Amino acid sequence: MKEYTRNLIRNIAIVGHGKSGKTSLTDTLIFNAGYAKRIGKVDEGTSLIDFEVEEVKRKMSISSTLASCEWQGYKLNFIDTPGYPDFIGEVKSVMQAADSALIVLCAPAGIEVETEKVWEYASAIKLPRAFFINKMDREHADFYAVVEQLKVKFGTGVVPIQIPIGSEEAFHGVVDLLSMNTRFVTSNNVPVEGEIPEFLQKEVEDARQQLIEVVAEFNNDLLDKYLEGKEISEEEVSIALAEGIQAAKIFPVLCGSSLKNIGSRKLLNSIINYMPEPMLKPVMGIIPDTGEIIERVATDEFSAIVFKTTADPFVGRLNYLKIISGVLKADMTLYNVDKEKSEKINAFFTMRGKQQEAMEIAHAGDIVVIAKMQYVATGDTLCSKENTILYEPIEFPKPMFTMGIQAKNKGDEDKISNALGRITDEDLTIKVFKDSETKQLLISGIGELHLEIILDKIKRKFGVEVLLKERKIPYRETITASEKVEGKHKKQSGGHGQYGHVWLQIEPLPAGSGFEFIETLFGGAIPKQYVPAVEKGVRETLEAGILAGYPMVDIKVNLCDGSYHNVDSSEIAFKMASALAIKKGAMLAKPILLEPIYNLTISIPEYYMGDIIGNLNASRGRILGMENITKGMGLVRAQAPLSELARYATDLRSISQGRGTFDMEFSHYEELPNKLAKDIIESKKNEKSDI
């Protein structure tokens, strides 16, 4: 691939709701640029972009895909992203690496949930954006209705720069409101340039006038000319339009049909003409040693940030880099600031789906891929060791859905560990950890489908089958009354016997106090050397649980009396005696089960507030407070038992139509309602009887 300087590069994230045609559009653009013999189709499994086995099987994108091409001397780095909410981490990382976003909408459906979400993400980082209304050939396609929706939802900066020729089955071309020419497809599917149809003249004039008004409002010089009634040239409009897009104040609307390949070439031209080149503004970072904030511009020494990593047992690790400054060449040594390690690269390349194309040089603003870097991971900063900088890592959404994970076949534990390590390198929205209390290995992701696909990947890539299990709840036990009990272990079987005798005073402690052991022996009732054995017996018995096998907490135990035998007493005998005493005493001291309670912070459109509160009340939750955070968005603070939150990510998505998010963290333990406690105790008894 030839050399492209920064002004000849465009990095575009293709984003939007699932099934809006993002991948099909990307396939069509690659075809028009001359990099495919035919347009790939997702439904037929022939897409150049969706090539992973899981994507072909499910007919949906599950990961972001780089698709680079050249158009009229420019290098266009398209990054197609998933539209399903479980893979929002891919979308966020790509949007932080891209320099503009093309938000794709389905003409019959209009604005959908993920349309709103990607708009919010782009707004938060002030990313320039454009809209492409796809599927104009479909039944119920209404370009003007969708444009009106966009204006109402996203403001007056939304403005068409094209209008369609025909609609639904009659859709066959688009009119460019800047050049005032058309491109349409004849009945023989031949694309041709032509004049504006007479029946569209009035609509075109009105739409062009609206475009000029929006652009003039952003540009003072044009506004003066407009108010004075002077003619405004196409070049003037184009320059002002590009400036407005770059400032994220004007959001152009284009249209077409990826299936019929209508509007694709116009889209390619518009991307070159109006969407911003990369690295127009300095990027802030810090000097690792001092913490001093500095800025890097495109002409500075080489630096880059890794925004995506893929792991494959055959291909190896692939790291996707956005070059922030300087020039990258083969055989350079790159310093990883995060890992404090240097690595020499042998080669790098761009990608088109899974096709690799070698590069010899890459400039600031470009996106490249490097294979088999040993220490590099997503979010790392790469630069020269002599001139270090550390960029802010990419912020990924927190996982909200947790399940237990285990090997289907015994002996595969090591394989699972290796596979999960590679998967978490690739997907930073996946977290794997072991619950210290239940000893269960847990995996967290964005949603249920997310975890299902991770299992498919582990089986295909690493040859190990794993199962998802319900998360075990780390219940605890405690007592609610005080009791003094005796424990005696006496055994005679010839020779030395066993003798241990204790009196224990047990009493409840305030919640969260843990365990306290004291001794108030007097008169040498028990020799001091046996006291540690008593404490050990008490601790081990409480940790094993009395009611249902869960650790018993918030208890104070006082070794207050006992007796011993000069010959038969031993540490093991006193340990056994204390275990007998604590078991008996705990059952007499009105034991109860405790359950973990979590704090919830739920961000939700105000429209769904009542449904969310109702759902929480039905889940034994309690509302702590509500507040407004932005226009139309509310925040609910609540508490609920962990046992009721196993599927909360799914419930919240269903209630809010995918618009709600939540975060949770442990708060405290509370008494489990009696009926539920009885069910758990009975269940544990049945488990033991089945062993």
Sequence and secondary structure as in RCSB ss.txt:
>XXXX:A:sequence
MKEYTRNLIRNIAIVGHGKSGKTSLTDTLIFNAGYAKRIGKVDEGTSLIDFEVEEVKRKMSISSTLASCEWQGYK
LNFIDTPGYPDFIGEVKSVMQAADSALIVLCAPAGIEVETEKVWEYASAIKLPRAFFINKMDREHADFYAVVEQL
KVKFGTGVVPIQIPIGSEEAFHGVVDLLSMNTRFVTSNNVPVEGEIPEFLQKEVEDARQQLIEVVAEFNNDLLDK
YLEGKEISEEEVSIALAEGIQAAKIFPVLCGSSLKNIGSRKLLNSIINYMPEPMLKPVMGIIPDTGEIIERVATD
EFSAIVFKTTADPFVGRLNYLKIISGVLKADMTLYNVDKEKSEKINAFFTMRGKQQEAMEIAHAGDIVVIAKMQY
VATGDTLCSKENTILYEPIEFPKPMFTMGIQAKNKGDEDKISNALGRITDEDLTIKVFKDSETKQLLISGIGELH
LEIILDKIKRKFGVEVLLKERKIPYRETITASEKVEGKHKKQSGGHGQYGHVWLQIEPLPAGSGFEFIETLFGGA
IPKQYVPAVEKGVRETLEAGILAGYPMVDIKVNLCDGSYHNVDSSEIAFKMASALAIKKGAMLAKPILLEPIYNL
TISIPEYYMGDIIGNLNASRGRILGMENITKGMGLVRAQAPLSELARYATDLRSISQGRGTFDMEFSHYEELPNK
LAKDIIESKKNEKSDI
>XXXX:A:secstr
     GGGEEEEEEEESTTSSHHHHHHHHHHHTTS SS   TTTT  SS  SHHHHHHTS  S EEEEEEETTEE
EEEEE   SGGGHHHHHHHHHH SEEEEEEETTTBS HHHHHHHHHHHHTT  EEEEEE TTSTT  HHHHHHHH
HHHH TTEEESEEEES GGG  EEEETTTTEEEEE TTS EEEE   GGGHHHHHHHHHHHHHHHHHH HHHHHH
HHTT    HHHHHHHHHHHHHTT  EEEEE BTTTTBSHHHHHHHHHHHS  S  S EEEE TTT  EEEE TTS
S EEEEEEEEEETTTEEEEEEEEEESEEETT EEEETTTTEEEE   EEEEETTEEEEESEEETT EEEEE  SS
  TT EEE TTS  EE         EEEEEEESSTT HHHHHHHHHHHHHH TT EEEE TTT  EEEEESSHHH
HHHHHHHHHHHH   EEEE      EEEESS EEEEEEEEE SSSS EEEEEEEEEEE  TT  EEEEE   TTS
S GGGHHHHHHHHHHHHHH SSSS  B SEEEEEEEEE  TTTB HHHHHHHHHHHHHHHHHHT EEEEEEEEEE
EEEEEGGGHHHHHHHHHHTT EEEEEEEEETTEEEEEEEEEGGG TTHHHHHHHHHTT  EEEEEEEEEEE  HH
HHHHHHHHHHHHHHH 
